[in-house]
Amino acid sequence: MTDNGRNDDGIITSVDTSVEKLPNHLLIEVFIRVPVSDWVQVSCVKKEWANLFCGECLWQAALVKLYPLAGQTKKWPGPIPRGPSRRRFTALYMSKHIFALDGEIDELVGHIYLFLKEQLELSTTPPPSGILHGTMIDQFIACGKSSDMAHELASQIWLAVVDGLEENERTFCLLKNLALEADVFLPFPYSISSKVQWRVFEKLFTDFRDCFSRVDYYDVLACAKNKFQPIPSAWLGY
């Protein structure tokens, strides 16, 4: 890009004509060598470039370039599909940057993370946590994970998603509903771990304390006391 392609605020306003003339397959080769953190900005420069980021070709090339072993991954059975190249790339990126799995990048973990995140953040009426958790467990077991491993991975995914939720009114309502869900006995590994349940209450009583009405606060506190004894004094407001 030319030096005069930025305005006084440093925003890109024009593109070197030599870059504009490159065919799409060469533009893709350039883009996938740009740091992933800059892709959103790059896609905003020109409508044609945005279209490339919406298509499959760029994401297929990115998979080959950045995750060469991904091509060896076979389709898997189970309720959570692998999806197109863009989703596969996102799943691999999430797996690499969020989960510490002994240095391995597990695409399946990334897909299940995206599944849970989307259900909790985008769905107008998310299914009960037991259904979501059971779907995750079934997917892991269908792909050959042991019950213990499925339970541990699902717990890690729950914690990562809950910790990553934005602090807004929708998240408060979501966490409150999760906390107030009736306990349903499910056999291992379909029972949600106490670590996940604890984190839900912890976020409510620390990050969202000011959002409670008096009635809601005591309802959620009663559920916490029923599930955990003793409970931290911070949850009681002191």
N, C-alpha and C positions, 0 to 999 in steps of 0.2 A: 504494500500500500504506500501511497505517496505521503510525504510529510505534511503537505497541505490538505490532506484528506481528513483533518480533524479541526473542529472549531475551537474557540477559546476555552471551552469546558472540557476539551479532550474527547468529545464525542465524534465517532467516525461519521463523516457526511458524504464522502465520495470514495470511489474505489479506482485504483489504477486501471487504466483501460486494458493493459496487458493481461491483468487478472480476469477482467470481465470477458475477455475473448477466449479464455480457456474452456475446453469442452468439459462436460459434467464429470466424466470419469477422472479427469485430471484434478478438477476442483475437489472431488471426494478424496483423492490421494493427499491433497494439501490439508484438507480439514481434519482428517483422522490423525494427522501429525501435530495438530494444535492441542494443547492441554484440554482435557475434558471440561475443566472448570470454565473455560472460555467459550464453549460451544453455544451457549445461549446468546452471548453477545454477537458471535459470528453469524448466527442464524438471523439476527435482527438487521444486518447490514443491508441486505437486498431481498426482495420477495422471491427471486429465483433461488437464492441460497436457502431461504426458509423452506421452500418446496423440497430441496434436496434432503433437509433434515427430517422432513415428513415422510420421505420415501424409504423403501426397504434397502435400496442399493448401498446407501451410505452406511447403514447399520450393519449390513452383511460384511462390508469391507472393514468396518471397525472391529467386528468380532474376529475376523481373520488376523488383523493387525495386532490387536491388544490382548486377545484371548485365543491364541492359535489352537489350544487343545479343546476349545469349545466345540469344534467341528466333529470331534470324536464322540460327543455326548449323544446317546440315542434317546429317542422319545421314550417317555416313561408312562406307566399306567397311573390311574388314580384320578381324584376329582379336580385337581388343580393343573390345568394344561401348561405346556411350556411357552406357547405363544410365539409371535413373530420375532424377527431379529432385534427390533428396538427393545422389546420387553426382555429378551434374553440378555442383551447388553446391559440393561439397567439392573437385572437380577444379579449378574456377575459382578457389576460394579458395587452393588450394595453388599454382596457377600464378602468382597475383598476389603471394603472400607469400614464395615460395621462389626463384622463378626471375626473373632480370633479363633480359627479352627486349625491350629497347629500348622499355620502357613499355607493351608490348602484353600482353594477357592471352590466352594460347593454351590453350583448353580441352583440346585434344588432349594437350598436354604434361602437364596435370594428370591426365588419365585414365591415361596411360602411367606416370606417377609412382606413382599409386595401385596400378596393376597390379603393378609391380615390388616395391613396398613390401609388399603383401599376400602375394605369392609368397615373399618372403624371411622375413617375420615370422610369417605365419600357417600356411603350409603345413608339414605334418609332415615331408615329404620334398621340398624344393624341387627343381625340375628343374635340370639343369646350367646354368651361367651362359651357355653358348653358345646354348642353346635360348631362354632368357629374352631374351637380347640380340637374337637373330634375330627373335623375335616383335615386339620393340619396333621394330626396323629395318623389318620388313615393314609394320607399321602406319603408320609415318611415310611410307614410300614409297607405300603405297596411297592416302594422303591428299595426295599431290602434292609431298612434300618431296624435294629433291634428295638424292643419296647423301651428299654432304658435309654437308648440313644435318642429315640423319637421324643420321649418325655423331656430330656435335657435340651434338645435343640428347640423344641416348641417353647419351652420356658425362656430360653435366650431370646427367641423372636418376640414373645410377648413383652419382655422387659424392654427390648430395644424400641418397639413400637410405642409402648406407653410412655417411655422417657422422651420420645421424639415428638409427641403431640404438642401442638401449639397451645399456649395458655390463653384460651378464649372461652366464651360462654358455651359453645358447642362441646368443647372438651370437658368442661365442668359437668355438663349434663350427662355426657357419655360415661365419665368416670363414676358419677353418682349412681347411674343405672347399673353399672358393673358391680359396684359395692353393695347395692341393695338387692341384687339377684338372689333368689332363694337358693339355698344349698341343695344340690341334687347329688346324691351319692352315685359316683361312677367309678368303675374299677380302674386300677392302674393299667395303662398309662393315660387313660382318658380323663382323669381328675386333674384339674388345673393346680399347679404347684402352689404351695403356701407363699413362696417368694413372690409370685406374680400377684396374688391377692394382697399381700402386704404392701407391695409397691403402689397398688391402686389407692389404698387407704392413705398411705404416706403422702402421695401427691395431693390428695384431696385436703388433708389436714394441714399441709404446709404451703402448697402453691395456690390453693383455692379457698383458704379459710374465709376470706372476706366475701365470698360469693354465697355462702350459706344463709338461708333463713334460719331462724331459731329452731323451727320444727324439723327442717331437713338435717340440721347439724346433729340434733339428738337422735334422729332416726339412724343416720349413718354411724354415729358413735355407738349406738346400741348394737348394730351389726358388727362393728369392729370388736367390741367387747365379747360378743358371742363367738367370734372366730379366733381371737388372739387374747391370751392372758399371760403375763400382764401386757398392757398397752403402754407406749411411751407417754411420759407426762406432757410432751410437746403436743400430742394429739388432743389433750384435755385443755390446751390453751395456756399452759404454764410450764 
